[in-house]
Amino acid sequence: MKSTQKTIIAIFSIVALVGAILIFNAKKQVGVPNSNNPSQEISLDISGQTREIIDGQGKKIAIPAKIERIAAAGALNQIVFMLGGGDKLVATAQGVQKGFFTTVYPRIKEIPAAYTGPGPGVLSMETLLQTNPQIVFGTAASEKEAQILAAAGIVSISLKLNTPADIKNTILMVGKVIGSEAEKKAVEFNKYYDENIEYAANTVKSVPKVKVFTASSDGGSGPVSTVPGNDILTSYIEAAGGVNIAAVKLPAALADGSSMVDFEFLNVEQPDVIIAQSRQIYDYITDTFNNSQWQHLSAVKNKKVYINPKGVYLWSVRSAEGALEPLWLVKILHPELTADLDIAQKIREFYKTNYYYDLNLQEIDSILYPEQ
């Protein structure tokens, strides 16, 4: 009897040892760093354990065959979540841990924030490495950051989000990374995205353009920050029958990254419509008692100032929720042509289809007229 027990114990010991070796090797193959030396360079096994995708720069890169751990900055969290990969997020950004995202996907508040600050956020490498992702969807990494990620066996994927085509390519790429079902969802979403842009463009193809100015600051103490000609919002404005008046003066952002115009420019150009990018900016522009320079513009006098909608993410920037922006824009720029376009219903359908969330009327109003 004792001999039999010893034999069984020996067998279990051998199985445990083999299992430990297999797990260690598997971790190396999918790029998980050695816990004893996190900075040790680990090469990705390309013999059946990885697959290739094309990144935003058109380069072929190898990624683990199965993705279970994802880090994402800014709006990329929304895209990952929309494509069914929310439960794979192990690192996120502070910017999405507040606002309506937390209502639609409460777990986002519990995920470590590897990107701090507003918008895409600034990368905290220490936090990111602690979460041990396989894939990072984020802002462009510096050469030093790229080396650290590569040494830890983490794949950083380059992205482009400057045009509608870039948005679609990124969504399809994220879908491919997550898996086959996510890729199917990405294809369906891109079709929907195209249809919205085409609807807006076809609706206004025979009407005069509306002059639009987008205010990204209130200009209370000087020039006004706006969006340049190569910003994705310009593409949406043009599709909706508008023209971004700042695009001629600012075809692209300046060398320091800013895009500013003064009130002399606005007084000469006199936009028909002004779009404020936040509640604070909207309230300042429309405040008739502050005697600001905005009060001299015809768009303000004619009450043609609008606040840009914001749901899980601001519609007018580089996010998947931007698929709704052309519909909203064509509605406000050409109301006489879009009487049958129900924006509230479009928002409800979007959230049900992409976030599996049923909006109530109050939530729809908060998206169309955000408080921030």
NORZIFEN-V697626 format. One record per pair of residues at least 24 apart in sequence whose C-alpha atoms are under 7 Angstrom apart, sorted by the first residue. I is the first residue (numbers start at 0). J is the second residue. D is the distance in Angstrom with one decimal. If there is no record, write none. Layout:
I:J:D
I:J:D
//
This chain:
29:63:5.0
30:133:6.5
30:152:4.0
30:153:5.9
31:131:7.0
31:151:6.9
31:152:5.7
32:151:5.0
32:152:5.9
37:151:6.0
38:147:7.0
38:150:5.6
38:151:5.5
39:150:5.7
39:151:6.4
40:149:6.9
40:150:3.9
40:151:6.0
40:152:6.7
41:150:6.2
41:151:6.6
41:152:5.3
42:152:6.7
54:156:6.1
54:157:5.7
54:158:6.6
55:157:5.1
55:158:4.2
55:159:5.3
55:169:6.9
56:157:6.3
56:158:6.9
62:154:6.7
66:133:6.9
66:176:7.0
66:177:6.1
68:132:4.8
68:133:5.4
68:134:6.8
69:132:5.2
69:133:6.1
69:134:5.1
69:135:6.0
70:132:5.9
70:134:6.2
70:135:4.7
70:136:6.1
71:135:5.8
71:136:4.6
71:137:5.5
72:114:6.2
72:119:5.1
72:120:6.6
72:136:6.3
72:137:4.7
72:138:6.8
73:118:5.6
73:119:3.8
73:120:6.6
74:119:6.9
74:312:6.8
74:318:5.4
75:136:6.6
78:170:6.8
78:319:6.3
79:173:6.9
81:353:5.4
81:354:5.8
82:174:6.4
82:181:5.0
82:184:6.1
82:185:6.7
83:181:6.2
84:177:6.4
89:130:6.0
89:132:6.6
90:127:6.6
90:130:6.3
92:119:6.9
92:120:6.3
93:117:6.9
94:118:5.6
99:310:6.1
99:311:5.1
100:311:4.6
103:356:6.5
160:317:5.9
161:230:6.3
161:231:5.6
162:231:5.1
163:231:6.8
192:322:5.2
195:322:6.7
195:325:6.7
195:326:6.5
196:238:6.3
196:325:5.9
199:238:5.9
199:239:5.0
199:325:6.2
199:326:6.2
199:329:5.9
200:238:4.8
200:239:5.8
200:240:6.8
202:336:7.0
203:239:6.7
203:240:5.4
208:240:5.3
208:241:4.9
208:242:6.2
209:240:6.4
209:241:4.4
209:242:6.1
209:271:6.3
209:332:6.7
210:241:5.9
210:242:5.2
210:243:6.4
210:244:6.2
210:270:4.9
210:271:5.1
210:272:6.4
211:241:6.2
211:242:5.8
211:243:5.1
211:244:6.0
211:270:5.4
211:271:6.0
211:272:4.9
211:273:5.9
212:243:5.9
212:244:6.0
212:245:6.8
212:270:6.0
212:272:6.4
212:273:4.9
212:274:6.3
213:273:5.8
213:274:4.7
213:275:6.0
214:274:6.1
214:275:4.9
214:276:6.2
215:275:6.5
215:276:5.4
216:280:6.0
217:280:5.0
217:283:6.5
217:284:6.7
222:259:6.0
222:260:5.4
222:261:4.4
222:262:6.8
223:259:5.4
223:260:5.4
223:261:6.1
224:258:5.6
224:259:4.5
224:260:6.7
225:258:5.6
225:259:5.9
226:258:6.2
227:251:5.0
227:252:5.9
227:258:6.3
231:316:6.8
231:317:6.9
232:315:5.6
232:316:6.6
235:324:6.8
235:325:5.3
236:328:6.7
238:325:6.7
239:325:5.7
239:328:5.8
239:329:4.5
240:329:6.8
266:296:6.5
269:296:6.2
269:297:6.5
270:298:6.2
271:298:5.2
272:298:5.4
272:303:5.2
272:304:6.0
273:298:6.5
273:303:6.4
273:304:4.7
273:305:6.4
274:304:5.8
274:305:4.9
274:306:5.7
274:307:6.3
275:305:6.1
275:306:4.8
275:307:6.1
276:306:6.1
276:307:5.5
277:306:6.4
277:307:6.9
277:371:5.6
278:306:6.7
278:369:6.6
278:370:5.5
278:371:4.9
279:371:6.8
281:306:6.0
306:368:6.6
308:366:5.5
308:367:4.6
308:368:6.1
308:369:6.3
309:366:5.1
309:367:6.7
309:369:6.1
310:366:5.0
//
